[in-house]
Every structure is written in structure tokens, then in C-alpha cells.
Amino acid sequence: MRRIYQLSIACLAAGVVSACKSPDQVISTGVLPTAGVRFINAVPDTGGASGLDFRFEDLNIVENSGQPAVTFRNNPVTAAGWTGSNQIQFKAARAGTRHFKIFLDDTLQAAASTVLNTSLTVDPISASVMPNDSTLIVDAGKNYTVILWGNARGGANAMRITAFEDDPTDPGANVALRVINATSTAITASAFLTSAGAPATATWPTVAPYSVSSFVTGPPGAYSYTVTGGVTVSGTAMPGAPGNGSDLQSLPGTTVAGSAVTGIVFPASVVGSRAPQGGVFANPQLSFMWDRRPPLGCNPALC
């Protein structure tokens, strides 16, 4: 009984000490400077059982910047007449010079420990943000896109990595549109108001293999894309939806002013590889992502 009594007194004393601190005391931990980083898997001939893992490995802090199990084409989903890559998303990453690795995503340890970015070619567009194949320089408040594309099996179209700052200019009352060619051949592409039909002159007459076009602007509305040249594919751009002016943010898309949208032309999967097989993966595909969110906005029907 004596030991129990002494223990109780000790616990009581500890409680009194804790109670001496002000209950509304705030301990500031500071706000970490962050950038938005997104990863696109456009490699048609490799991957673990569940795709690729992209993650930073240079800081002893916990951050939700890792992007695991990213499959080829970043999980394209078609709904309401248009296709979007659901796994393409900006995630907050600590600003600075960041070391990263890309792994095969697999339940087998031998496969899961395989690093893909040990001997990758760095595209010249990456010079200012990517001094080598495993370091990304990111500034606070900016967004960056990292694309892994080309063939893992080598050859003329060997796998490479491209990274670039991805903060398109605010198009104001218009929308901004772009195309990314993730295939091994040059393409010709057009983006146009669906109601007007395809233009006589292509929006982007030549988009080189593994390259990113410039943005063009146009009035908000329902847009379609057509692609010819090395591949032939077409599709409806992501439309978006206006917000309600208070607690519901506008969804980015071509019908909402201030949005920026990209159509990505993905190649077909290499037959027999670990990339997804069959179905839509047997042919090239056009998938969409947003690059700039519009202002909060207001749905005229609700204002």
C-alpha cells in the first residue's frame, strides 16, 4: 500500500505542474516553404506490379510529397465523354534542392528496390531545375512537372526524364490550352471549340517527340482535340465546372475562365511488358490534366 500511495502523490504532482502552463499557449513550429510537384509516368514498357514509386529521400521530415504506385498514363479514367489521368496531381514538397528516386512498385523486394533514375538522360528543358538525373531544384510557391518517358528497353527512344516549372500565365477571361507529345514521333495537333469544328490550320503544326507545346488562349467553352501525324487520336477536353462563389471552388476546365488545361498524347503499351496491357492501352490515347485553377468564381445560376 505504501508504494501505491507514493505513486499516486507523484502523479498528482505531475498534474499540478502541467496545469501551471496556460491552456491557450501556442507553440509556433513555423511554416515550411513548399512547392507543388507532380509526376507523370509515360513509359510504355516497364513498371513494377503496381507501376512506379516517386519520392524524395533527402530530408528527415515527414511530408506527403511521395507518389506511389503510379501506373503508365497515371490511371486514365473516362467519364462524361472525356478522359483524365487521375494520378496526375501537384503535391506539396519542401522547397530547395531535393534529391529523389524512382522505384519499381512491386510486392517482390528484388523488384521494389530497383531504382530507375540512376542513368537517365535529362532533357535540356530541365537545365534550370534539374542539374542531374536525381536532383530537383524547386522554389517555394511554384509548381513543377516531372515526366518520365521513352522506352526503358533503350534504343533510339531511350527512357529520359524532363522537369520544368509549370506555372502558366493567368488567361484572365479566357482559357489556356496546351498539348504534350509523349510519343516517339512528331505530331500535329489542334484544339478548337467543338461547336466550331476543326480549324483549317493546326493549332500546333509540329510538336516534336517527347516535348511540350506552348500555351494558346481562347474563349471558355467545350473544346475538342485532334491529333494526326505519328499517331491519330482525338478527344474531348476536360470541361470543368464553376463554383458557387462561396464555399465551392470552381473545377478547372475549358468551360471555366482562368483555367489552363493540357492534353497528353500517350503511346500504346509495349506488348508483353509490365505496363498495363490490352483495352485502351493497346492504342495511343489522349488524356487531360489541369495546369492552373481558376479563381473561386461564381455560378451565375446561384449568384
C-alpha positions in Angstrom: 0.0 0.0 0.0 2.9 2.4 0.7 4.2 2.1 -2.8 0.8 2.7 -4.3 0.4 5.8 -2.1 3.7 7.3 -3.2 3.0 6.7 -6.8 -0.4 8.5 -6.5 1.3 11.5 -4.9 3.9 11.6 -7.8 1.1 11.5 -10.4 -0.7 14.3 -8.6 2.4 16.5 -8.5 2.9 15.9 -12.3 -0.6 17.0 -12.9 -0.2 20.2 -10.9 3.0 21.1 -12.8 1.2 20.6 -16.2 -1.7 22.7 -15.0 0.6 25.7 -14.4 1.0 26.2 -18.2 -1.5 28.4 -19.9 -4.1 26.3 -21.7 -4.2 28.7 -24.6 -0.4 28.8 -25.0 0.6 28.5 -28.7 3.9 27.0 -29.7 4.8 28.1 -33.2 6.6 25.5 -35.4 6.8 27.8 -38.4 5.5 27.4 -41.9 7.7 25.3 -44.2 8.3 26.8 -47.7 6.8 24.4 -50.2 6.4 23.9 -53.9 3.9 21.8 -55.9 5.4 18.8 -57.7 3.6 16.3 -59.9 5.0 13.2 -61.6 3.8 11.7 -65.0 4.6 8.1 -65.9 4.7 8.0 -69.7 6.9 4.9 -70.0 5.1 2.3 -72.1 7.3 -0.7 -71.4 8.2 -1.1 -67.8 7.0 -0.8 -64.2 6.5 -3.0 -61.1 3.3 -4.9 -60.5 1.7 -1.6 -59.5 3.7 0.9 -61.6 6.4 3.3 -60.3 7.1 5.0 -56.9 8.4 8.6 -57.0 9.7 10.0 -53.7 12.1 12.5 -52.2 14.7 11.0 -49.9 16.8 13.9 -48.7 15.1 15.2 -45.5 14.4 13.8 -42.1 10.9 15.3 -42.1 7.6 13.8 -42.9 5.9 15.2 -46.0 3.1 13.9 -48.2 5.0 14.5 -51.4 5.6 10.9 -52.3 3.6 9.5 -55.3 3.5 5.7 -55.0 2.1 3.1 -57.5 1.8 5.5 -60.4 0.9 3.4 -63.4 1.6 4.1 -67.1 -0.6 7.1 -68.1 -1.4 7.8 -64.4 -4.6 5.9 -64.3 -6.7 7.3 -67.1 -10.4 7.3 -66.4 -13.1 8.2 -68.9 -16.4 9.7 -67.7 -18.9 12.1 -69.1 -17.3 11.8 -72.5 -13.7 12.9 -71.6 -10.6 11.1 -70.3 -8.5 12.4 -67.4 -5.4 10.9 -65.7 -6.5 10.7 -62.1 -3.0 10.3 -60.6 -1.6 13.5 -62.0 -1.7 15.9 -59.1 0.5 18.6 -57.6 1.7 17.6 -54.1 3.4 19.9 -51.6 7.2 19.3 -51.4 9.7 21.2 -49.2 11.4 23.9 -51.3 15.1 23.7 -52.1 17.5 21.3 -53.8 15.7 18.0 -53.4 17.1 14.5 -54.1 14.6 12.0 -55.4 14.4 8.4 -56.6 12.1 6.5 -58.8 11.5 2.8 -57.9 9.5 0.0 -59.4 6.4 -0.6 -57.3 6.1 -4.3 -56.5 5.5 -6.7 -53.7 8.7 -8.5 -54.5 11.6 -6.9 -52.7 14.1 -7.5 -55.5 11.8 -5.5 -57.9 10.8 -2.9 -55.4 14.4 -2.0 -54.6 15.2 -1.3 -58.3 15.9 2.4 -58.9 15.1 3.8 -62.4 16.8 7.2 -62.2 20.4 6.2 -61.9 21.4 6.6 -65.5 18.6 8.6 -67.1 19.0 11.2 -69.8 18.0 14.7 -68.6 16.2 16.7 -71.3 17.7 20.2 -71.9 14.4 21.8 -70.9 15.3 20.7 -67.4 18.6 22.5 -67.1 17.4 25.2 -64.6 15.5 22.8 -62.3 17.3 19.5 -62.8 21.2 19.6 -62.7 21.4 15.8 -62.9 19.1 12.8 -63.0 18.3 12.7 -59.4 18.2 16.3 -58.1 15.3 18.8 -58.5 15.6 22.4 -57.6 12.2 23.8 -56.6 11.3 27.3 -55.4 8.6 28.0 -52.8 5.2 28.9 -54.2 5.8 27.5 -57.7 4.6 24.3 -59.4 6.7 21.8 -61.3 6.0 18.9 -63.6 8.3 15.9 -63.8 7.8 13.5 -66.8 9.4 10.1 -67.2 9.1 9.0 -70.8 10.7 7.0 -73.6 11.5 3.2 -73.6 13.2 1.5 -70.7 14.5 -1.1 -73.1 16.7 1.6 -74.7 17.4 2.2 -78.3 16.8 5.5 -80.2 13.9 6.3 -77.9 15.7 5.5 -74.6 14.0 6.4 -71.4 14.6 10.0 -70.2 13.4 12.5 -67.6 12.1 16.0 -68.1 11.3 18.6 -65.4 10.1 22.1 -65.7 8.5 24.9 -63.8 4.8 24.7 -64.7 3.0 28.0 -63.8 1.1 29.2 -66.9 0.1 32.8 -67.1 -3.4 33.7 -65.9 -5.5 33.7 -69.1 -8.0 36.1 -67.4 -11.4 35.9 -69.1 -10.1 33.2 -71.5 -8.8 29.6 -71.0 -5.2 28.4 -71.8 -4.7 25.2 -73.8 -1.6 23.1 -74.4 -0.5 19.6 -75.7 2.3 17.3 -74.5 3.6 14.7 -77.0 4.7 11.7 -75.0 5.2 9.5 -78.1 8.3 8.8 -80.1 7.1 10.5 -83.3 6.2 14.1 -84.2 2.5 15.1 -84.2 0.2 17.8 -85.5 -2.4 18.9 -83.0 -5.4 21.2 -82.9 -7.6 22.4 -80.0 -10.9 24.0 -81.0 -14.4 24.9 -79.8 -16.4 21.8 -80.5 -19.3 23.8 -81.9 -17.0 25.5 -84.5 -15.3 22.3 -85.8 -11.7 21.6 -86.5 -9.8 24.7 -87.9 -8.2 24.7 -91.4 -4.8 25.5 -89.8 -3.5 23.3 -86.9 -3.1 25.0 -83.5 0.3 23.3 -83.1 1.6 22.3 -86.6 4.5 20.3 -85.3 5.1 19.0 -81.8 8.3 17.1 -81.6 8.6 13.7 -79.8 8.9 14.0 -76.0 8.1 17.7 -76.0 5.7 20.2 -74.5 3.9 22.8 -76.7 3.4 26.4 -75.9 0.0 27.6 -74.4 -2.6 29.2 -76.6 -5.7 31.0 -75.3 -9.3 31.0 -76.4 -12.8 31.8 -75.1 -14.3 29.5 -72.5 -16.4 26.7 -73.9 -16.5 23.0 -74.8 -13.2 22.1 -76.6 -12.1 19.1 -78.7 -8.6 18.0 -79.6 -7.5 16.2 -82.7 -4.0 14.7 -83.3 -2.5 13.5 -86.5 1.0 12.7 -87.8 2.8 10.0 -86.0 -0.4 9.0 -84.2 -4.1 9.7 -84.8 -6.2 10.3 -81.8 -8.9 12.7 -80.7 -10.9 13.5 -77.6 -13.0 16.0 -75.6 -11.1 18.2 -73.3 -11.9 18.3 -69.5 -14.8 20.8 -69.2 -14.6 21.8 -65.5 -17.4 23.4 -63.6 -18.0 26.8 -62.0 -18.1 27.3 -58.2 -20.8 28.8 -56.2 -18.9 31.9 -55.2 -18.6 31.0 -51.5 -17.6 27.5 -50.3 -17.3 25.6 -53.5 -14.3 26.2 -55.6 -14.5 26.1 -59.4 -13.3 22.9 -61.1 -10.7 23.7 -63.7 -11.6 23.1 -67.3 -12.2 24.6 -70.7 -15.6 26.0 -69.8 -14.3 28.0 -66.8 -12.4 31.2 -67.4 -9.0 31.4 -65.8 -8.3 27.7 -66.3 -5.3 26.1 -68.0 -5.6 22.6 -69.5 -3.2 20.2 -71.2 -4.0 17.2 -73.4 -1.3 14.5 -73.2 -0.8 12.2 -76.2 0.4 8.9 -74.7 1.8 6.0 -76.8 0.4 2.4 -76.8 1.8 0.0 -74.3 4.6 -2.3 -75.5 3.1 -5.8 -75.8 4.4 -8.2 -73.2 5.9 -5.6 -71.0 4.9 -4.8 -67.3 3.0 -1.7 -68.5 -0.8 -2.2 -68.5 -1.9 -4.3 -71.4 -4.9 -4.6 -73.7 -8.0 -2.4 -74.0 -7.3 1.3 -74.2 -3.6 0.6 -73.7 -3.3 -1.2 -77.0 -3.5 2.1 -78.8 -2.3 5.7 -78.3 -4.6 7.7 -76.0 -5.4 11.4 -75.4 -5.8 12.2 -71.7 -6.2 15.5 -69.9 -5.0 17.3 -66.8 -5.4 20.8 -65.4 -2.4 23.2 -65.0 -4.0 26.2 -63.5 -7.1 26.5 -61.3 -9.5 29.4 -62.0 -10.5 31.9 -59.2 -13.2 30.8 -56.8 -15.7 32.2 -59.2 -19.5 32.2 -59.1 -22.1 30.1 -60.9 -24.4 32.7 -62.5 -27.4 30.4 -61.7 -26.6 30.6 -58.0 -25.5 34.2 -57.6 
